[in-house]
């Protein structure tokens, strides 16, 4: 009987210890942390103005500067003042709609300008880079108003026996945030 009483006494002491000192036995807790992020406005690139050479004549090259009304224009919209990287793919030729003839188009190392003021007129440049290489564009910011424009000039070189007709080519601008 004494063995059973002793077991009951030990059990009672343990139960009292658990009841009196629960934190010593249950020393754990849980906390919820959090993760946050803010996604910036998506970049949108459009080409509202084509690089327009107008009427050209066989054997007579025509150049268009990046600061005239017929310069090409790319509009970039996104998060204001965010750094972006730009890559422009410039074609070597313009082709007829049927593809049966092509004409040389060339871009010099000074045929592009980047305006980050929201200005849409290439004849009244705001702030940015003037006369830069369209094959190696600098990394601008999206303008403070959320827009940047790239103006593009170039040169077409028709041959002396260039076929008559309309010629076109795709100029592709790829833009991405770069985190700066």
C-alpha positions as a Markdown table, in Angstrom:
| # | Residue | x | y | z |
|---|---|---|---|---|
| 1 | Unk | 0.0 | 0.0 | 0.0 |
| 2 | Unk | 2.8 | 2.3 | 0.7 |
| 3 | Unk | 4.1 | 1.8 | -2.9 |
| 4 | Unk | 0.7 | 2.9 | -4.3 |
| 5 | Unk | 0.6 | 5.9 | -2.0 |
| 6 | Unk | 4.1 | 6.9 | -2.9 |
| 7 | Unk | 3.1 | 6.6 | -6.7 |
| 8 | Unk | 0.0 | 8.7 | -6.0 |
| 9 | Unk | 2.1 | 11.3 | -4.1 |
| 10 | Unk | 4.6 | 11.5 | -7.0 |
| 11 | Unk | 1.8 | 11.9 | -9.5 |
| 12 | Unk | 0.1 | 14.5 | -7.4 |
| 13 | Unk | 3.4 | 16.5 | -7.1 |
| 14 | Unk | 3.9 | 16.3 | -10.9 |
| 15 | Unk | 0.3 | 17.5 | -11.5 |
| 16 | Unk | 0.7 | 20.4 | -9.1 |
| 17 | Unk | 4.0 | 21.4 | -10.7 |
| 18 | Unk | 2.4 | 21.4 | -14.2 |
| 19 | Unk | -0.5 | 23.4 | -12.9 |
| 20 | Unk | 1.6 | 25.9 | -11.0 |
| 21 | Unk | 4.5 | 26.2 | -13.5 |
| 22 | Unk | 2.9 | 25.7 | -17.0 |
| 23 | Unk | 5.4 | 27.9 | -18.8 |
| 24 | Unk | 8.3 | 25.8 | -17.6 |
| 25 | Unk | 6.7 | 22.8 | -19.2 |
| 26 | Unk | 5.1 | 24.5 | -22.2 |
| 27 | Unk | 7.9 | 27.0 | -23.2 |
| 28 | Unk | 6.8 | 27.8 | -26.8 |
| 29 | Unk | 5.0 | 30.6 | -28.6 |
| 30 | Unk | 4.0 | 31.4 | -32.2 |
| 31 | Unk | 4.3 | 34.7 | -34.1 |
| 32 | Unk | 3.2 | 35.6 | -37.6 |
| 33 | Unk | 5.6 | 37.7 | -39.7 |
| 34 | Unk | 4.8 | 39.2 | -43.1 |
| 35 | Unk | 6.4 | 39.8 | -46.5 |
| 36 | Unk | 5.6 | 42.9 | -48.6 |
| 37 | Unk | 6.2 | 44.1 | -52.1 |
| 38 | Unk | 4.9 | 46.8 | -54.4 |
| 39 | Unk | 4.8 | 46.0 | -58.1 |
| 40 | Unk | 5.5 | 49.1 | -60.2 |
| 41 | Unk | 3.3 | 50.1 | -63.2 |
| 42 | Unk | 3.8 | 48.0 | -66.2 |
| 43 | Unk | 5.9 | 49.4 | -69.0 |
| 44 | Unk | 4.0 | 50.1 | -72.3 |
| 45 | Unk | 5.8 | 50.9 | -75.5 |
| 46 | Unk | 4.0 | 52.2 | -78.6 |
| 47 | Unk | 5.1 | 53.6 | -81.9 |
| 48 | Unk | 2.8 | 56.6 | -82.5 |
| 49 | Unk | 4.9 | 58.1 | -85.3 |
| 50 | Unk | 6.6 | 56.3 | -88.2 |
| 51 | Unk | 9.9 | 57.3 | -89.6 |
| 52 | Unk | 8.6 | 58.8 | -92.8 |
| 53 | Unk | 10.9 | 59.4 | -95.8 |
| 54 | Unk | 8.1 | 60.5 | -98.1 |
| 55 | Unk | 8.6 | 60.4 | -101.8 |
| 56 | Unk | 12.1 | 59.3 | -102.8 |
| 57 | Unk | 13.7 | 59.1 | -106.3 |
| 58 | Unk | 15.8 | 56.4 | -107.9 |
| 59 | Unk | 19.4 | 56.9 | -107.0 |
| 60 | Unk | 18.8 | 59.8 | -104.6 |
| 61 | Unk | 19.5 | 59.0 | -100.9 |
| 62 | Unk | 17.2 | 60.7 | -98.4 |
| 63 | Unk | 18.1 | 61.4 | -94.8 |
| 64 | Unk | 15.7 | 62.3 | -92.0 |
| 65 | Unk | 17.1 | 63.8 | -88.8 |
| 66 | Unk | 15.8 | 62.8 | -85.3 |
| 67 | Unk | 14.6 | 66.4 | -84.7 |
| 68 | Unk | 12.2 | 66.9 | -87.5 |
| 69 | Unk | 8.5 | 66.2 | -87.8 |
| 70 | Unk | 8.9 | 63.1 | -90.0 |
| 71 | Unk | 11.3 | 61.4 | -87.4 |
| 72 | Unk | 10.0 | 58.2 | -86.0 |
| 73 | Unk | 8.7 | 58.3 | -82.4 |
| 74 | Unk | 8.4 | 55.6 | -79.7 |
| 75 | Unk | 6.5 | 56.4 | -76.6 |
| 76 | Unk | 7.4 | 54.6 | -73.3 |
| 77 | Unk | 5.0 | 54.8 | -70.3 |
| 78 | Unk | 5.6 | 53.4 | -66.9 |
| 79 | Unk | 6.6 | 54.2 | -63.3 |
| 80 | Unk | 7.9 | 57.7 | -63.2 |
| 81 | Unk | 11.7 | 58.0 | -62.6 |
| 82 | Unk | 12.2 | 54.3 | -62.8 |
| 83 | Unk | 15.4 | 53.1 | -64.6 |
| 84 | Unk | 14.9 | 51.3 | -67.9 |
| 85 | Unk | 17.0 | 49.5 | -70.5 |
| 86 | Unk | 16.2 | 50.0 | -74.2 |
| 87 | Unk | 17.2 | 47.8 | -77.1 |
| 88 | Unk | 16.4 | 48.9 | -80.7 |
| 89 | Unk | 16.5 | 46.5 | -83.6 |
| 90 | Unk | 17.0 | 48.6 | -86.7 |
| 91 | Unk | 16.5 | 46.9 | -90.1 |
| 92 | Unk | 19.0 | 46.9 | -93.0 |
| 93 | Unk | 16.4 | 47.0 | -95.7 |
| 94 | Unk | 12.9 | 48.2 | -96.5 |
| 95 | Unk | 10.8 | 45.9 | -98.7 |
| 96 | Unk | 7.8 | 46.2 | -100.9 |
| 97 | Unk | 4.5 | 44.7 | -99.7 |
| 98 | Unk | 5.0 | 41.7 | -102.0 |
| 99 | Unk | 8.7 | 41.4 | -100.9 |
| 100 | Unk | 9.9 | 41.3 | -104.5 |
| 101 | Unk | 12.2 | 44.4 | -104.1 |
| 102 | Unk | 14.0 | 46.0 | -101.2 |
| 103 | Unk | 15.8 | 49.3 | -100.5 |
| 104 | Unk | 18.7 | 49.9 | -98.1 |
| 105 | Unk | 17.9 | 51.8 | -94.9 |
| 106 | Unk | 20.8 | 52.9 | -92.6 |
| 107 | Unk | 21.1 | 54.3 | -89.1 |
| 108 | Unk | 24.1 | 56.3 | -88.0 |
| 109 | Unk | 25.5 | 56.6 | -84.5 |
| 110 | Unk | 23.7 | 59.9 | -84.0 |
| 111 | Unk | 20.2 | 59.1 | -85.4 |
| 112 | Unk | 18.3 | 58.8 | -82.0 |
| 113 | Unk | 17.4 | 61.1 | -79.2 |
| 114 | Unk | 15.7 | 60.3 | -75.9 |
| 115 | Unk | 13.4 | 62.9 | -74.3 |
| 116 | Unk | 12.2 | 62.2 | -70.8 |
| 117 | Unk | 10.1 | 65.4 | -70.3 |
| 118 | Unk | 6.9 | 64.0 | -71.9 |
| 119 | Unk | 7.5 | 66.1 | -75.0 |
| 120 | Unk | 6.0 | 64.4 | -78.0 |
| 121 | Unk | 7.4 | 66.9 | -80.6 |
| 122 | Unk | 10.9 | 66.0 | -81.9 |
| 123 | Unk | 11.4 | 69.6 | -83.1 |
| 124 | Unk | 11.4 | 71.0 | -79.5 |
| 125 | Unk | 13.6 | 68.7 | -77.5 |
| 126 | Unk | 13.3 | 68.8 | -73.8 |
| 127 | Unk | 15.7 | 66.9 | -71.5 |
| 128 | Unk | 17.6 | 63.7 | -72.1 |
| 129 | Unk | 20.1 | 62.5 | -74.6 |
| 130 | Unk | 20.4 | 64.0 | -78.1 |
| 131 | Unk | 22.1 | 62.4 | -81.1 |
| 132 | Unk | 22.8 | 58.9 | -79.7 |
| 133 | Unk | 23.4 | 55.6 | -81.4 |
| 134 | Unk | 20.1 | 53.7 | -81.9 |
| 135 | Unk | 22.1 | 50.4 | -81.9 |
| 136 | Unk | 23.5 | 51.2 | -78.5 |
| 137 | Unk | 20.9 | 53.3 | -76.6 |
| 138 | Unk | 21.8 | 54.6 | -73.1 |
| 139 | Unk | 19.7 | 53.5 | -70.1 |
| 140 | Unk | 17.3 | 56.3 | -69.4 |
| 141 | Unk | 14.7 | 56.8 | -66.7 |
| 142 | Unk | 11.0 | 56.8 | -67.4 |
| 143 | Unk | 10.3 | 60.6 | -67.2 |
| 144 | Unk | 8.9 | 62.1 | -64.0 |
| 145 | Unk | 5.5 | 62.3 | -65.6 |
| 146 | Unk | 5.7 | 58.6 | -66.4 |
| 147 | Unk | 6.6 | 59.0 | -70.1 |
| 148 | Unk | 9.7 | 59.0 | -72.2 |
| 149 | Unk | 10.0 | 59.5 | -76.0 |
| 150 | Unk | 12.6 | 58.2 | -78.4 |
| 151 | Unk | 12.9 | 60.0 | -81.7 |
| 152 | Unk | 14.6 | 58.3 | -84.6 |
| 153 | Unk | 16.0 | 59.5 | -87.9 |
| 154 | Unk | 17.7 | 57.4 | -90.6 |
| 155 | Unk | 18.7 | 57.3 | -94.3 |
| 156 | Unk | 17.3 | 55.4 | -97.3 |
| 157 | Unk | 19.5 | 54.7 | -100.3 |
| 158 | Unk | 17.4 | 53.8 | -103.4 |
| 159 | Unk | 19.3 | 52.3 | -106.3 |
| 160 | Unk | 19.3 | 53.9 | -109.7 |
| 161 | Unk | 16.8 | 51.2 | -110.9 |
| 162 | Unk | 14.8 | 51.0 | -107.7 |
| 163 | Unk | 11.3 | 49.5 | -108.4 |
| 164 | Unk | 8.5 | 52.0 | -107.9 |
| 165 | Unk | 6.2 | 51.3 | -105.0 |
| 166 | Unk | 5.7 | 51.6 | -101.2 |
| 167 | Unk | 8.4 | 50.2 | -99.0 |
| 168 | Unk | 8.2 | 49.4 | -95.3 |
| 169 | Unk | 10.3 | 47.9 | -92.5 |
| 170 | Unk | 9.8 | 47.0 | -88.9 |
| 171 | Unk | 11.8 | 48.9 | -86.2 |
| 172 | Unk | 11.5 | 47.1 | -82.9 |
| 173 | Unk | 12.1 | 48.7 | -79.5 |
| 174 | Unk | 12.3 | 46.4 | -76.5 |
| 175 | Unk | 12.2 | 48.1 | -73.1 |
| 176 | Unk | 12.5 | 46.6 | -69.6 |
| 177 | Unk | 12.9 | 48.0 | -66.0 |
| 178 | Unk | 16.5 | 47.6 | -64.8 |
| 179 | Unk | 16.0 | 48.3 | -61.1 |
| 180 | Unk | 18.0 | 51.5 | -61.0 |
